[in-house]
Amino acid sequence: MTARPFLPYGRQTIEDDDVQAVADALRGDFLTTGPTVAAFEAAVAEKVGAAHAVAASNGTATLHMAMMALGVGEGDVCITPSVTFLATANCARYVGAEVVFADVDPDSGLMTPESLAEALKRAGGRRVRAVLPVHLRGDVADLPALKALADEAGAVLVEDAPHALGSTAVFGDQTTTVGDCRWSAMASFSFHPVKTIATGEGGMLTTNNADLAAKLRTLRSHGMTRPAGAEPWVYEMAEPGFNYRLPDINCALGLSQLAKLDRFAERRRALTARYETLLPSLAPIVRLASSPTHSRSVLHLLTALIDFSAAGVSRAQVVARLAEQGIGSQVHYIPVHTQPYYRQRYGNLDLPGAHAWYDRCLTLPLFPGMADEDVERVVEALKVALA
Ligand SMILES: *Cc1c(COP(=O)(O)O)cnc(C)c1O
């Protein structure tokens, strides 16, 4: 019997035409700050239905720039769900703002209107400037309800959407595509290799606000502007920015990948449906995380919620037994409020939904290059691992 290849929990899909697109960019006149950047930005804006898109070197950089463009700073508060990647919270700290961690629904991992309302109470009288919902796994948060609460508090929504490129949602009679910013000031994407499309490292902000887009472009490149009518060598800096530019090489890959988004999304949906058929055989020990009814999700992460104590095995044992059978798994995420840095800053918070999510969650393989049979293989391996 030949050993079957290891199945990671996520993996990029790079095809010959992607390789060709990068090779063409390498032979072109611009390795960075060239026309492919604007072309990739325009393609993303069109795909998600936003007026503007601004590329950046990674998703974390987009979040940092978003905070700066909004003028968030010391004395301000940002609210993020605790179940997310570190960067969602850290971007507030980069600009000196404080983080109030919202709890999440224990079965979807999402910040809800109820958990946001509770977090707003904990913010006390402080000035809440931004609320950062995360479309965890590709499930769309309840944007209209979150926006209504943010409005009341005088804050804006910034969607942290790296998991949700391609997801849509239906709110009443309105269908929204994640990134169209119908309820938010900006939406942030990442093109890290495990995300839905890959550029190596890379990120993008979308917005419908031309002033914000212009600020983001300035911040992305050292805060430099060229005054109208000035000599060609003249640049001015009103505020220090960064080098957060995304090279043309990466944008060429992004353009090529974006053209495949619909196919990737369809494949993710088909594999998710297969998991939905097969995983119930492991109930009630194993359940799938639940998607809100308004969400038409393209899942980035396939999350099983496992009752490890009822199974009589630890998560570490299950992860190790899956690995022995050639199956990768991961945990998304350790609640950010429990990180030493945030614990030291804000003390031990009791966020029962986040803890209940964390105690049970395990991410199983899901990526477009998987075969249908790979899902059977994962479910069988999980059965063995839990036995
Ligand atoms: C990937 C990710 C980021 C950061 O993106 P990078 O491109 O890795 O910097 C931020 N938030 C969430 C929820 C992510 O999944």
The ligand as a MOL file (V3000), in Angstrom:
LIG
                    3D

  0  0  0     0  0            999 V3000
M  V30 BEGIN CTAB
M  V30 COUNTS 15 15 0 0 0
M  V30 BEGIN ATOM
M  V30 1 C -5.2990 35.9250 8.3620 0
M  V30 2 C -6.0180 36.8250 9.2750 0
M  V30 3 C -5.5570 38.1080 9.5900 0
M  V30 4 C -4.2150 38.6410 9.2110 0
M  V30 5 O -3.8460 38.4940 7.9160 0
M  V30 6 P -2.2950 38.3990 7.5200 0
M  V30 7 O -2.3660 38.5840 6.0340 0
M  V30 8 O -1.8210 37.0550 7.9320 0
M  V30 9 O -1.5780 39.5030 8.1940 0
M  V30 10 C -6.3500 38.9160 10.3910 0
M  V30 11 N -7.5120 38.4900 10.8730 0
M  V30 12 C -7.9870 37.2560 10.6170 0
M  V30 13 C -9.3060 36.8560 11.1790 0
M  V30 14 C -7.2400 36.3820 9.8310 0
M  V30 15 O -7.7070 35.1450 9.6040 0
M  V30 END ATOM
M  V30 BEGIN BOND
M  V30 1 1 1 2
M  V30 2 1 2 3
M  V30 3 2 2 14
M  V30 4 1 3 4
M  V30 5 2 3 10
M  V30 6 1 4 5
M  V30 7 1 5 6
M  V30 8 2 6 7
M  V30 9 1 6 8
M  V30 10 1 6 9
M  V30 11 1 10 11
M  V30 12 2 11 12
M  V30 13 1 12 13
M  V30 14 1 12 14
M  V30 15 1 14 15
M  V30 END BOND
M  V30 END CTAB
M  END
